[in-house]
Amino acid sequence: MTNHELFDRAKAVLPGGVNSPVRAFLSVGGTPYFVERAKGSRVWDAEGNEYLDYVQSYGASILGHADPVAIDAVQRAATDGTTFGAPTRSEVELAELVCSWVPGLEMVRMTSSGTEAAMSAIRLARGATGRNKVVKFAGCYHGHTDSLLAAGGSGVANQGLVGSAGVPPAAVADTVVVPYNVVPTLDDETAVLAIEPVAANMGLVEPEPGFLQACRDECDRVGALLLFDEVITGFRLGRGGATAWSGVQPDVWAFGKVIGGGLPVGLFGGSREVMANVAPLGPVYQGGTLSGTPLATAAGLAVLGQLDDDRYEALTATAARLAAGLADAMTSAGLAVQVPQVGPLVGLFFTDEPVRDYDDAKAAADTGLYPSFFHAMLAEGIAFAPGPYEAIFPSLAHSDADIDRTIETAGRVAASLAAG
Ligand SMILES: *Cc1c(COP(=O)(O)O)cnc(C)c1O
């Protein structure tokens, strides 16, 4: 069956043919490839085409696809039963591991997605402070919770929607959106300042020096909590995520993606004092039938267990090779690009100006060059995300040869784009 045939069938029973909007290729046009299987840096589609994959489940697969240790752990866990409605040892082990890695993180609660983690972290912050107002940054994505969708970057931006239909004005009445990289002035009604400490859903935007610390100080001035949404940065920038990377500690965290080893897990947490507000210890209700499900905790433990400083150094070196190579090859070909890199994360903007906030990112996307670049690369068997607001995710399975082929191909593609 061809991708086209599958897409037609999909569109009859799934809105847009997909279970998450960006996958529908709306912002790049054309037909999505339907993945049949994947291994390491590669995915293969329903027609047998091979792609060198920089999507990697939007960063969830840090080791590359189908890591044998993780697959084995999942298979062994499945043999013993997949969900019980009772606590398990592997939840305890994963929680202990995560708390030992992230500076200041003392207690966590597991969920099944990053959306739930961020949503619950917001509820916790409101419950702990007795305040309602949430301040978020334009272009930061915190999942598809009603109150957090405003100016959400990523798939929300790809669709050209500011927020979403179906979100009542009352749901966002207490949400304030401010520009990234400008320290907001908060007031004593603010429950929480939510931020992606390195923004990776409007392309990749690095916080300017001192910005995160100044956010920390402003929260302290008014008694608001600081929330780091580390769903992408967690266990990717290093064992201690953006917290260790920046040296700035928030009050509450949200994690997802890498922590589930490719299975559905999210997690939010904080100090013992803050987490004492969470039910059954405290009055902030939160729960889930499949929260901390044994397959996901087994996968998470198997993946995190393989990540040490050497692996993070290797992944950062891969990202640096890719970023420097892309910038050089594409600029030499006559195309203005910015290729930001923060540790293992890489971004790509079609502009000659540094990108420091959502308006800058939108201006780069509005050049309309991304869809042409995307399709030309895909035709050469190299898959970037089907939208201009996503980060590029090299994995530990990407070899230097993979990176060099990507750079060489991008240089040729850039030359043809520059020639118009
Ligand atoms: C992906 C993402 C989320 C949402 O996680 P899901 O697992 O897709 O619900 C939240 N915050 C950030 C920063 C993300 O990148």
The ligand as an SDF file (V2000), in Angstrom:
LIG
                    3D

 15 15  0  0  0  0  0  0  0  0999 V2000
    5.9700   18.1470   23.5750 C   0  0  0  0  0  0  0  0  0  0  0  0
    5.8720   19.1930   24.6290 C   0  0  0  0  0  0  0  0  0  0  0  0
    4.8170   19.2230   25.5600 C   0  0  0  0  0  0  0  0  0  0  0  0
    3.6360   18.2990   25.4640 C   0  0  0  0  0  0  0  0  0  0  0  0
    3.9980   16.9570   25.6330 O   0  0  0  0  0  0  0  0  0  0  0  0
    3.0290   15.8220   25.0120 P   0  0  0  0  0  0  0  0  0  0  0  0
    3.6540   14.5460   25.4770 O   0  0  0  0  0  0  0  0  0  0  0  0
    3.0340   16.0210   23.5360 O   0  0  0  0  0  0  0  0  0  0  0  0
    1.6730   16.0360   25.6120 O   0  0  0  0  0  0  0  0  0  0  0  0
    4.8680   20.1470   26.5840 C   0  0  0  0  0  0  0  0  0  0  0  0
    5.8840   21.0170   26.6940 N   0  0  0  0  0  0  0  0  0  0  0  0
    6.9110   21.0330   25.8230 C   0  0  0  0  0  0  0  0  0  0  0  0
    8.0510   21.9880   26.0170 C   0  0  0  0  0  0  0  0  0  0  0  0
    6.9310   20.1290   24.7470 C   0  0  0  0  0  0  0  0  0  0  0  0
    7.9290   20.1760   23.8520 O   0  0  0  0  0  0  0  0  0  0  0  0
  1  2  1  0
  2  3  1  0
  2 14  2  0
  3  4  1  0
  3 10  2  0
  4  5  1  0
  5  6  1  0
  6  7  2  0
  6  8  1  0
  6  9  1  0
 10 11  1  0
 11 12  2  0
 12 13  1  0
 12 14  1  0
 14 15  1  0
M  END
$$$$
